Amino acid sequence: MFDNITDLLMWFAVGGGAMYLFGVVEARLLENWEFYHRMKPAVKKLVPIVFAGLLGVLAQSLVAVEITQFIPESVAAVILALINWYMSQSEYQRIKNSSYGVSTRIAADK
């Protein structure tokens, strides 16, 4: 998916990555906290928009100051490997649950 850290940061800045990241954080973390469910609906709609916007601005700022020149190649490789692995696993689960092996599950249910 991503060949270098700059591609990753640009995805966060302009490619919807910031909203995706906040959606993952919201689904896996915030939804498990009681205080989040007690928030007013308007606030719960505004929080992702604000934080995703801030993440996008932060990512664009990091690209502008060329932060990638300070990240060692070995660290960048590990970061990219983890992110690419996570992205591939979530896509694999989506495919698996929707179409992959459907005929086998149908046959097993009979």
PASE-72083 format. One record per atom (N, C-alpha, C): z, y, x; residue number from 1. Coordinates in Angstrom, 2 decimals, padded with zeros to 5 digits, m for minus. Layout:
N
         w         v         u     k
         Z         Y         X   NUM
...
% end
This chain:
110
         w         v         u     k
    000.00   m001.20    000.81     1
    000.00    000.00    000.00     1
    000.00    001.26    000.86     1
    000.99    001.38    001.72     2
    001.10    002.58    002.55     2
    000.88    002.20    004.00     2
    000.03    002.97    004.69     3
   m000.28    002.69    006.08     3
    000.63    003.44    007.04     3
    001.18    004.56    006.59     4
    002.08    005.32    007.46     4
    003.06    006.12    006.60     4
    004.03    006.70    007.26     5
    005.07    007.45    006.56     5
    004.49    008.68    005.85     5
    003.49    009.29    006.43     6
    002.88    010.46    005.79     6
    002.27    010.08    004.44     6
    001.59    008.93    004.38     7
    001.05    008.46    003.10     7
    002.15    008.27    002.07     7
    003.27    007.70    002.52     8
    004.41    007.48    001.62     8
    004.96    008.80    001.11     8
    005.15    009.75    002.01     9
    005.67    011.06    001.60     9
    004.72    011.78    000.67     9
    003.42    011.67    000.93    10
    002.45    012.31    000.05    10
    002.45    011.65   m001.33    10
    002.69    010.34   m001.39    11
    002.80    009.67   m002.68    11
    004.00    010.21   m003.45    11
    005.10    010.47   m002.74    12
    006.26    011.06   m003.39    12
    005.96    012.49   m003.85    12
    005.24    013.22   m003.01    13
    005.00    014.64   m003.31    13
    004.01    014.84   m004.44    13
    002.89    014.15   m004.42    14
    001.83    014.44   m005.40    14
    001.32    013.23   m006.16    14
    001.75    012.03   m005.81    15
    001.18    010.83   m006.42    15
    002.05    010.16   m007.46    15
    003.11    010.80   m007.88    16
    003.97    010.19   m008.90    16
    005.09    009.34   m008.32    16
    005.18    009.27   m007.02    17
    006.20    008.44   m006.38    17
    007.62    008.92   m006.65    17
    007.81    010.23   m006.74    18
    009.14    010.76   m006.99    18
    009.64    010.34   m008.37    18
    008.76    010.40   m009.36    19
    009.15    009.97   m010.71    19
    009.39    008.47   m010.75    19
    008.56    007.71   m010.04    20
    008.74    006.26   m009.96    20
    010.09    005.93   m009.33    20
    010.40    006.59   m008.21    21
    011.67    006.33   m007.53    21
    012.85    006.68   m008.42    21
    012.78    007.82   m009.09    22
    013.89    008.17   m009.97    22
    013.98    007.21   m011.14    22
    012.85    006.74   m011.64    23
    012.87    005.75   m012.72    23
    013.57    004.46   m012.30    23
    013.33    004.03   m011.07    24
    014.00    002.84   m010.55    24
    015.50    003.09   m010.43    24
    015.87    004.24   m009.89    25
    017.29    004.59   m009.75    25
    017.95    004.66   m011.12    25
    017.26    005.25   m012.08    26
    017.81    005.38   m013.42    26
    017.99    004.00   m014.06    26
    016.99    003.15   m013.94    27
    017.05    001.84   m014.59    27
    018.07    000.92   m013.93    27
    018.20    000.99   m012.63    28
    019.06    000.05   m011.92    28
    020.46    000.58   m011.66    28
    020.65    001.89   m011.68    29
    021.95    002.44   m011.33    29
    022.57    003.23   m012.49    29
    021.89    004.27   m012.94    30
    022.48    005.15   m013.93    30
    022.73    004.46   m015.27    30
    021.84    003.56   m015.66    31
    022.01    002.87   m016.94    31
    023.25    001.99   m016.97    31
    023.81    001.71   m015.80    32
    025.03    000.89   m015.73    32
    026.30    001.72   m015.68    32
    026.18    003.03   m015.69    33
    027.34    003.89   m015.65    33
    027.60    004.47   m017.03    33
    028.82    004.39   m017.45    34
    029.19    004.82   m018.80    34
    028.96    006.32   m019.02    34
    029.27    007.12   m018.01    35
    029.12    008.57   m018.19    35
    027.68    008.96   m018.50    35
    026.72    008.20   m017.98    36
    025.31    008.52   m018.23    36
    024.98    008.33   m019.70    36
    025.58    007.35   m020.35    37
    025.31    007.10   m021.77    37
    026.00    008.12   m022.67    37
    026.99    008.81   m022.14    38
    027.67    009.83   m022.92    38
    027.01    011.19   m022.82    38
    026.00    011.31   m021.97    39
    025.28    012.59   m021.83    39
    024.45    012.86   m023.08    39
    024.24    014.12   m023.35    40
    023.40    014.50   m024.47    40
    021.96    014.06   m024.19    40
    021.21    013.69   m025.22    41
    019.82    013.24   m025.02    41
    018.95    014.28   m024.30    41
    019.17    015.55   m024.57    42
    018.37    016.58   m023.90    42
    018.64    016.59   m022.40    42
    019.89    016.38   m022.03    43
    020.24    016.35   m020.61    43
    019.64    015.11   m019.95    43
    019.67    013.99   m020.65    44
    019.11    012.75   m020.10    44
    017.59    012.85   m019.92    44
    016.94    013.70   m020.69    45
    015.51    013.92   m020.51    45
    015.24    014.90   m019.38    45
    016.12    015.85   m019.19    46
    015.94    016.86   m018.17    46
    016.28    016.36   m016.77    46
    017.27    015.49   m016.65    47
    017.71    015.00   m015.34    47
    016.57    014.35   m014.55    47
    015.80    013.42   m015.12    48
    014.71    012.83   m014.32    48
    013.65    013.85   m013.91    48
    013.35    014.80   m014.77    49
    012.34    015.80   m014.45    49
    012.79    016.65   m013.27    49
    014.03    017.10   m013.32    50
    014.56    017.96   m012.25    50
    014.65    017.20   m010.93    50
    015.25    016.00   m010.96    51
    015.42    015.26   m009.72    51
    014.08    014.79   m009.14    51
    013.15    014.37   m009.97    52
    011.84    013.98   m009.48    52
    011.13    015.18   m008.86    52
    011.27    016.33   m009.48    53
    010.69    017.55   m008.91    53
    011.28    017.88   m007.56    53
    012.61    017.75   m007.45    54
    013.27    018.01   m006.17    54
    012.83    017.01   m005.10    54
    012.70    015.74   m005.48    55
    012.24    014.74   m004.52    55
    010.82    015.05   m004.05    55
    009.97    015.47   m004.96    56
    008.61    015.83   m004.60    56
    008.55    017.02   m003.66    56
    009.35    018.03   m003.94    57
    009.41    019.21   m003.07    57
    009.96    018.83   m001.69    57
    010.98    017.98   m001.67    58
    011.54    017.52   m000.40    58
    010.50    016.75    000.41    58
    009.77    015.86   m000.25    59
    008.74    015.09    000.45    59
    007.66    016.01    001.00    59
    007.23    016.98    000.22    60
    006.20    017.91    000.69    60
    006.73    018.73    001.86    60
    008.00    019.12    001.80    61
    008.60    019.88    002.91    61
    008.64    019.04    004.18    61
    008.97    017.77    004.05    62
    009.01    016.89    005.22    62
    007.63    016.71    005.84    62
    006.62    016.64    005.01    63
    005.24    016.55    005.53    63
    004.87    017.86    006.22    63
    005.24    018.99    005.63    64
    004.89    020.29    006.18    64
    005.50    020.52    007.57    64
    006.72    020.04    007.77    65
    007.37    020.23    009.08    65
    007.06    019.08    010.03    65
    006.16    018.20    009.61    66
    005.72    017.07    010.42    66
    006.89    016.23    010.92    66
    007.74    015.83    010.01    67
    008.93    015.03    010.34    67
    008.55    013.67    010.91    67
    007.34    013.22    010.59    68
    006.94    011.88    011.02    68
    006.85    011.75    012.54    68
    006.67    012.85    013.24    69
    006.61    012.77    014.69    69
    007.96    012.43    015.31    69
    009.04    012.60    014.55    70
    010.37    012.30    015.05    70
    010.85    010.90    014.67    70
    010.08    010.20    013.87    71
    010.45    008.85    013.44    71
    009.79    007.85    014.38    71
    010.59    007.02    015.08    72
    010.01    006.03    015.98    72
    009.10    005.06    015.20    72
    008.07    004.58    015.87    73
    007.12    003.70    015.21    73
    007.78    002.42    014.69    73
    008.77    001.92    015.42    74
    009.44    000.69    014.97    74
    010.23    000.94    013.68    74
    010.85    002.08    013.57    75
    011.59    002.43    012.35    75
    010.61    002.63    011.20    75
    009.52    003.31    011.46    76
    008.50    003.53    010.43    76
    007.94    002.20    009.94    76
    007.73    001.26    010.86    77
    007.21   m000.06    010.47    77
    008.17   m000.79    009.56    77
    009.46   m000.71    009.86    78
    010.47   m001.38    009.02    78
    010.53   m000.72    007.64    78
    010.54    000.60    007.62    79
    010.59    001.32    006.34    79
    009.38    000.97    005.48    79
    008.20    001.01    006.08    80
    006.98    000.70    005.33    80
    006.95   m000.75    004.88    80
    007.44   m001.66    005.72    81
    007.46   m003.08    005.34    81
    008.38   m003.29    004.14    81
    009.55   m002.67    004.14    82
    010.48   m002.82    003.02    82
    009.92   m002.22    001.73    82
    009.34   m001.04    001.84    83
    008.80   m000.40    000.64    83
    007.60   m001.17    000.11    83
    006.71   m001.57    000.99    84
    005.54   m002.34    000.55    84
    005.96   m003.68   m000.04    84
    006.97   m004.31    000.53    85
    007.47   m005.57   m000.03    85
    008.04   m005.34   m001.43    85
    008.87   m004.31   m001.59    86
    009.45   m004.04   m002.90    86
    008.37   m003.75   m003.93    86
    007.41   m002.94   m003.56    87
    006.34   m002.61   m004.50    87
    005.53   m003.85   m004.87    87
    005.28   m004.72   m003.92    88
    004.51   m005.93   m004.23    88
    005.32   m006.88   m005.10    88
    006.63   m006.94   m004.91    89
    007.46   m007.83   m005.72    89
    007.54   m007.35   m007.17    89
    007.66   m006.06   m007.37    90
    007.73   m005.57   m008.75    90
    006.40   m005.81   m009.46    90
    005.29   m005.65   m008.74    91
    003.98   m005.92   m009.34    91
    003.82   m007.42   m009.61    91
    004.29   m008.25   m008.68    92
    004.23   m009.70   m008.87    92
    005.02   m010.12   m010.11    92
    006.20   m009.57   m010.29    93
    007.01   m009.91   m011.46    93
    006.32   m009.48   m012.75    93
    005.68   m008.32   m012.72    94
    004.97   m007.85   m013.91    94
    003.84   m008.81   m014.26    94
    003.07   m009.21   m013.25    95
    001.96   m010.14   m013.49    95
    002.49   m011.50   m013.93    95
    003.53   m011.95   m013.27    96
    004.10   m013.26   m013.59    96
    004.60   m013.30   m015.03    96
    005.24   m012.25   m015.46    97
    005.79   m012.22   m016.82    97
    004.72   m012.01   m017.88    97
    003.59   m011.43   m017.50    98
    002.58   m011.15   m018.52    98
    001.48   m012.19   m018.58    98
    001.00   m012.67   m017.44    99
   m000.15   m013.56   m017.52    99
   m000.08   m014.78   m016.61    99
    000.53   m014.65   m015.47   100
    000.56   m015.73   m014.50   100
    001.39   m016.90   m015.02   100
    000.80   m018.05   m015.11   101
    001.53   m019.24   m015.54   101
    001.81   m019.32   m017.02   101
    001.15   m018.48   m017.82   102
    001.39   m018.48   m019.27   102
    001.04   m019.84   m019.86   102
   m000.09   m020.39   m019.46   103
   m000.51   m021.68   m020.02   103
    000.48   m022.78   m019.66   103
    001.06   m022.70   m018.48   104
    002.05   m023.70   m018.07   104
    003.33   m023.53   m018.90   104
    003.76   m022.31   m019.13   105
    004.97   m022.09   m019.94   105
    004.73   m022.52   m021.38   105
    003.54   m022.25   m021.92   106
    003.24   m022.67   m023.30   106
    003.27   m024.19   m023.40   106
    002.67   m024.86   m022.42   107
    002.66   m026.33   m022.42   107
    004.08   m026.88   m022.28   107
    004.92   m026.23   m021.50   108
    006.28   m026.70   m021.30   108
    007.13   m026.50   m022.55   108
    006.82   m025.49   m023.34   109
    007.58   m025.22   m024.56   109
    007.28   m026.18   m025.69   109
    006.16   m026.92   m025.61   110
    005.78   m027.83   m026.70   110
    006.58   m029.08   m026.67   110
% end
